[in-house]
């Protein structure tokens, strides 16, 4: 396993290099750049544009440099000094913009993951053990509805119900009175009180998918000979189910660690936009729309890095949890 881990970590270097190069290239594929989009916006508003100021900005940000020069200036700053560049639109360091929103995004993502696990595990086990029962059919119908309903639609429904019948807005995680306040007990409780709606909405599809996968895996395990042997030996039914079949069926839960890290950056973008959540997703969309290449490129690079790291952690946890996977890794090494 040690050799396997070292080899995977070495593979991460060229993978991340390729991700950064492709991301930077894709951002520059649309015609023009941030300044051309900004000039077009000013012209649409009837405002004049100072050509000297435009040339000064182009020189400052190196927008007229060749692609490889721009890429090298950006990636070398990240690798050598941790400088992600400056956002054209916000006139702030990209690192500051990302870290300002990563905290709330982290809370939202981890809460969603824990809620999905807490709901999917008992329901998935019940649905498999009581196959074709009334409860199983109800869970199946609800699961398919959860998978088929877009999260942004649920967000719109929740927002409408909250405003129509309770006269309250569900937008944002932090209330207005705590928006500019320092972190304290009151602000933490305010976040907790506003967090449950976006967590419930974002976790709907993921919970439904986990229930279906856990049910299918557990049904396969329950039909294997070792389960019949355990029952023939007179073991209690709860022990027959929980000791090995459930353990062997929990791989989907462990594998969700692989996507929790990129979720910290990407999040549920549409839900965040609908509910006005100050997470990283809407900021990434805004950067792409305005061709803010340093901000967008840094987001995509961090997202790719977290995806690679999350996949590695997920594989290691699966190898620790399931001896069969561990054995296969050792055989390949």
C-alpha positions as CSV (number, residue, x, y, z in Angstrom):
1,X,0.0,0.0,0.0
2,X,2.9,2.4,0.7
3,X,4.1,2.0,-2.9
4,X,0.6,2.5,-4.2
5,X,0.2,5.7,-2.2
6,X,3.6,7.1,-3.4
7,X,2.8,6.2,-7.0
8,X,-0.6,7.9,-6.8
9,X,0.9,11.1,-5.3
10,X,3.5,11.2,-8.1
11,X,0.8,10.9,-10.7
12,X,-0.9,13.9,-9.2
13,X,1.8,16.3,-10.4
14,X,1.4,15.9,-14.2
15,X,-2.4,15.6,-13.7
16,X,-2.6,18.9,-11.9
17,X,-0.3,20.5,-14.5
18,X,-2.6,19.3,-17.3
19,X,-5.7,20.5,-15.4
20,X,-4.2,24.0,-15.0
21,X,-3.1,24.2,-18.6
22,X,-6.4,23.1,-20.0
23,X,-8.4,25.3,-17.6
24,X,-6.4,28.4,-18.6
25,X,-6.8,27.6,-22.2
26,X,-10.6,27.1,-22.0
27,X,-11.0,30.4,-20.2
28,X,-9.3,32.2,-23.1
29,X,-11.1,30.4,-25.9
30,X,-14.1,32.9,-26.1
31,X,-13.2,36.0,-28.2
32,X,-12.0,39.0,-26.3
33,X,-11.1,39.3,-22.6
34,X,-12.3,41.0,-19.5
35,X,-11.5,44.4,-20.8
36,X,-13.4,44.0,-24.0
37,X,-16.4,42.7,-22.1
38,X,-16.1,45.6,-19.7
39,X,-15.8,48.1,-22.5
40,X,-18.9,46.6,-24.2
41,X,-20.8,46.9,-21.0
42,X,-19.8,50.6,-20.6
43,X,-20.7,51.3,-24.2
44,X,-24.2,49.7,-23.7
45,X,-24.7,52.1,-20.8
46,X,-23.7,55.1,-22.9
47,X,-20.5,55.7,-21.0
48,X,-17.3,56.8,-22.8
49,X,-14.1,54.7,-22.7
50,X,-10.6,56.2,-22.3
51,X,-8.3,54.4,-24.7
52,X,-5.2,55.4,-22.7
53,X,-6.7,53.8,-19.6
54,X,-7.5,50.6,-21.6
55,X,-4.0,50.3,-22.9
56,X,-2.6,50.9,-19.4
57,X,-4.8,48.1,-18.0
58,X,-3.8,45.8,-20.8
59,X,-0.1,46.5,-20.0
60,X,-0.7,46.0,-16.3
61,X,-2.4,42.7,-16.6
62,X,-0.4,41.5,-19.6
63,X,-3.5,40.8,-21.6
64,X,-1.6,41.3,-24.9
65,X,1.1,38.8,-24.0
66,X,1.1,35.4,-25.8
67,X,-0.9,32.6,-24.1
68,X,2.1,30.7,-22.8
69,X,3.6,33.9,-21.2
70,X,0.3,34.6,-19.5
71,X,0.0,31.0,-18.3
72,X,3.6,31.0,-17.0
73,X,3.2,34.2,-15.1
74,X,0.0,32.9,-13.5
75,X,1.2,29.3,-12.6
76,X,4.7,30.4,-11.5
77,X,3.2,32.8,-9.1
78,X,1.0,30.1,-7.6
79,X,3.8,27.5,-7.3
80,X,6.6,29.8,-6.2
81,X,4.8,32.3,-3.9
82,X,1.2,31.2,-3.5
83,X,0.0,34.2,-5.5
84,X,-3.1,33.4,-7.5
85,X,-3.1,36.8,-9.1
86,X,-5.6,39.7,-8.9
87,X,-9.2,39.7,-9.9
88,X,-9.9,42.1,-12.7
89,X,-13.5,42.6,-11.7
90,X,-13.2,43.0,-7.9
91,X,-9.7,44.5,-7.9
92,X,-8.7,42.2,-5.0
93,X,-6.3,39.3,-4.6
94,X,-7.9,36.1,-5.9
95,X,-6.8,34.2,-2.8
96,X,-8.7,36.6,-0.5
97,X,-11.9,36.3,-2.6
98,X,-11.8,32.5,-2.4
99,X,-11.0,32.2,1.3
100,X,-13.7,34.7,2.2
101,X,-16.3,32.2,1.0
102,X,-14.7,28.9,1.6
103,X,-15.8,28.8,5.3
104,X,-19.5,28.9,4.7
105,X,-19.2,26.5,1.7
106,X,-17.3,24.1,3.9
107,X,-20.1,24.2,6.6
108,X,-22.8,23.7,3.9
109,X,-21.0,20.8,2.2
110,X,-20.1,18.9,5.3
111,X,-23.6,19.4,6.8
112,X,-25.2,18.1,3.5
113,X,-22.9,15.0,3.5
114,X,-23.7,14.1,7.2
115,X,-27.5,14.6,6.6
116,X,-27.4,12.4,3.5
117,X,-25.6,9.6,5.4
118,X,-27.9,9.9,8.4
119,X,-31.0,9.5,6.2
120,X,-29.8,7.1,3.5
121,X,-28.3,4.5,5.8
122,X,-31.3,3.4,7.8
123,X,-33.7,3.8,4.9
124,X,-31.5,1.9,2.5
125,X,-31.1,-1.0,4.9
126,X,-34.8,-1.1,5.6
127,X,-35.7,-1.0,1.9
128,X,-33.3,-4.0,1.2
129,X,-34.4,-6.1,4.2
130,X,-38.1,-5.4,3.5
131,X,-37.9,-5.8,-0.2
132,X,-41.3,-5.4,-2.1
133,X,-43.0,-4.3,1.1
134,X,-45.3,-1.2,1.2
135,X,-42.4,0.8,2.9
136,X,-40.0,-0.3,0.2
137,X,-42.4,0.9,-2.6
138,X,-42.9,4.2,-0.8
139,X,-39.1,4.7,-0.4
140,X,-38.6,3.8,-4.1
141,X,-41.2,6.3,-5.3
142,X,-39.8,9.1,-3.0
143,X,-36.3,8.2,-4.2
144,X,-37.1,8.5,-7.8
145,X,-38.9,11.8,-7.2
146,X,-35.9,13.1,-5.4
147,X,-33.6,12.1,-8.2
148,X,-35.8,13.5,-10.9
149,X,-36.5,16.9,-9.3
150,X,-33.8,19.5,-10.0
151,X,-32.4,21.1,-6.9
152,X,-33.0,24.6,-8.1
153,X,-36.7,23.8,-8.6
154,X,-36.9,22.6,-4.9
155,X,-35.1,25.9,-4.0
156,X,-37.7,27.9,-5.8
157,X,-40.6,26.0,-4.2
158,X,-39.1,26.4,-0.7
159,X,-38.5,30.1,-1.3
160,X,-42.1,30.6,-2.5
161,X,-43.7,28.6,0.4
162,X,-41.6,30.5,2.9
163,X,-42.5,33.9,1.5
164,X,-46.1,33.1,0.7
165,X,-47.2,31.5,3.9
166,X,-44.7,32.7,6.5
167,X,-43.7,36.0,5.1
168,X,-40.0,35.3,5.4
169,X,-37.2,35.1,2.9
170,X,-34.9,32.0,2.8
171,X,-32.1,33.8,1.0
172,X,-28.6,33.7,2.4
173,X,-27.0,31.8,5.3
174,X,-26.2,34.8,7.4
175,X,-29.0,37.3,8.4
176,X,-28.6,41.0,7.6
177,X,-27.9,42.0,11.2
178,X,-24.9,39.6,11.3
179,X,-23.6,40.1,7.8
180,X,-20.7,42.4,8.9
181,X,-20.4,41.2,12.5
182,X,-17.5,39.3,13.8
183,X,-17.9,35.6,14.5
184,X,-19.6,35.0,17.9
185,X,-22.2,32.7,19.5
186,X,-25.0,34.7,18.0
187,X,-23.7,34.6,14.5
188,X,-23.0,30.9,14.7
189,X,-26.6,30.2,15.9
190,X,-27.9,32.4,13.1
191,X,-26.0,30.4,10.6
192,X,-27.4,27.1,12.1
193,X,-30.9,28.4,12.0
194,X,-30.6,29.4,8.3
195,X,-28.7,26.4,7.2
196,X,-31.3,23.6,7.3
197,X,-33.2,24.7,4.1
198,X,-30.2,24.7,1.7
199,X,-28.8,21.5,3.3
200,X,-32.2,19.8,2.8
201,X,-32.5,21.0,-0.8
202,X,-28.9,20.1,-1.8
203,X,-29.0,16.8,-0.1
204,X,-32.2,15.6,-1.7
205,X,-30.7,14.1,-4.9
206,X,-27.6,12.8,-3.2
207,X,-29.6,11.1,-0.4
208,X,-32.0,9.5,-2.9
209,X,-29.0,8.1,-5.0
210,X,-27.3,6.7,-1.9
211,X,-30.5,4.9,-0.8
212,X,-30.9,3.3,-4.2
213,X,-27.2,2.2,-4.4
214,X,-27.1,0.9,-0.8
215,X,-30.3,-1.0,-1.4
216,X,-29.0,-2.7,-4.5
217,X,-25.6,-3.6,-3.0
218,X,-27.2,-5.0,0.2
219,X,-29.6,-7.1,-1.8
220,X,-26.7,-8.6,-3.7
221,X,-24.9,-9.4,-0.4
222,X,-27.9,-10.9,1.3
223,X,-28.2,-13.5,-1.5
224,X,-24.6,-14.8,-1.1
225,X,-23.8,-18.2,0.5
226,X,-22.1,-16.8,3.6
227,X,-25.4,-15.1,4.7
228,X,-27.2,-18.5,4.3
229,X,-24.5,-20.2,6.3
230,X,-24.7,-17.6,9.1
231,X,-28.5,-18.1,9.3
232,X,-28.0,-21.9,9.4
233,X,-25.7,-21.5,12.4
234,X,-28.5,-19.8,14.3
235,X,-27.1,-16.3,14.5
236,X,-29.6,-13.5,15.3
237,X,-31.0,-11.9,12.2
238,X,-29.8,-8.4,13.1
239,X,-26.2,-9.8,13.5
240,X,-26.5,-11.7,10.2
241,X,-27.4,-8.4,8.4
242,X,-25.2,-5.9,10.2
243,X,-21.9,-7.9,10.7
244,X,-20.9,-8.4,7.0
245,X,-23.6,-7.6,4.4
246,X,-24.1,-4.1,5.5
247,X,-20.3,-3.5,5.9
248,X,-19.7,-4.8,2.4
249,X,-22.5,-2.5,1.1
250,X,-21.2,0.7,2.6
251,X,-18.6,1.4,-0.1
252,X,-20.8,4.1,-1.7
253,X,-20.8,6.0,1.6
254,X,-17.0,5.9,1.8
255,X,-16.6,6.9,-1.9
256,X,-18.6,10.1,-1.3
257,X,-15.5,11.5,0.4
258,X,-14.1,11.7,-3.2
259,X,-16.6,14.4,-4.1
260,X,-17.0,16.3,-0.8
261,X,-13.7,18.2,-1.4
262,X,-14.5,19.6,-4.8
263,X,-18.0,20.4,-3.5
264,X,-16.3,22.9,-1.2
265,X,-15.5,25.0,-4.2
266,X,-18.1,24.1,-6.8
267,X,-21.0,23.6,-4.4
268,X,-24.5,23.5,-5.8
269,X,-24.2,26.5,-8.0
270,X,-27.8,26.9,-9.1
271,X,-29.2,26.4,-5.5
272,X,-26.7,29.0,-4.3
273,X,-27.8,31.5,-6.9
274,X,-31.5,30.9,-6.3
275,X,-31.1,31.2,-2.5
276,X,-28.5,34.0,-2.6
277,X,-25.9,31.9,-0.7
278,X,-22.5,33.5,-0.3
279,X,-20.7,30.4,-1.3
280,X,-18.0,29.9,-3.9
281,X,-20.2,28.6,-6.7
282,X,-21.8,31.9,-7.7
283,X,-18.5,33.6,-7.6
284,X,-17.1,31.1,-10.0
285,X,-20.0,31.6,-12.4
286,X,-19.5,35.4,-12.2
287,X,-15.8,35.0,-13.0
288,X,-16.5,32.8,-16.0
289,X,-19.2,35.2,-17.3
290,X,-16.9,38.2,-17.1
291,X,-13.8,36.4,-18.4
292,X,-12.0,37.2,-15.1
293,X,-9.3,34.7,-16.1
294,X,-7.2,34.7,-13.0
295,X,-10.2,34.2,-10.7
296,X,-11.8,31.6,-12.9
297,X,-8.6,29.8,-13.6
298,X,-7.7,29.7,-9.9
299,X,-11.1,28.3,-9.0
300,X,-10.9,25.6,-11.6
301,X,-7.3,24.7,-10.5
302,X,-8.4,24.4,-6.8
303,X,-11.4,22.4,-7.8
304,X,-9.3,20.0,-9.9
305,X,-6.7,19.7,-7.0
306,X,-9.4,18.9,-4.5
307,X,-11.0,16.4,-6.9
308,X,-7.6,14.6,-7.2
309,X,-7.0,14.7,-3.5
310,X,-10.5,13.6,-2.7
311,X,-10.3,10.6,-5.0
312,X,-7.0,9.5,-3.4
313,X,-8.5,9.8,0.1
314,X,-11.6,7.9,-1.0
315,X,-9.5,5.1,-2.5
316,X,-7.4,4.8,0.7
317,X,-10.5,4.8,2.9
318,X,-12.1,2.1,0.8
319,X,-9.0,0.0,1.0
320,X,-9.0,0.4,4.8
321,X,-12.7,-0.4,5.0
322,X,-13.0,-3.3,2.6
323,X,-10.2,-5.9,2.8
324,X,-11.0,-7.2,-0.7
325,X,-10.0,-3.8,-2.2
326,X,-6.9,-3.8,-0.1
327,X,-5.9,-7.2,-1.3
328,X,-6.4,-6.2,-4.9
329,X,-4.2,-3.1,-4.5
330,X,-1.5,-5.2,-3.0
331,X,-1.7,-7.7,-5.8
332,X,-1.4,-5.0,-8.5
333,X,1.6,-3.4,-6.7
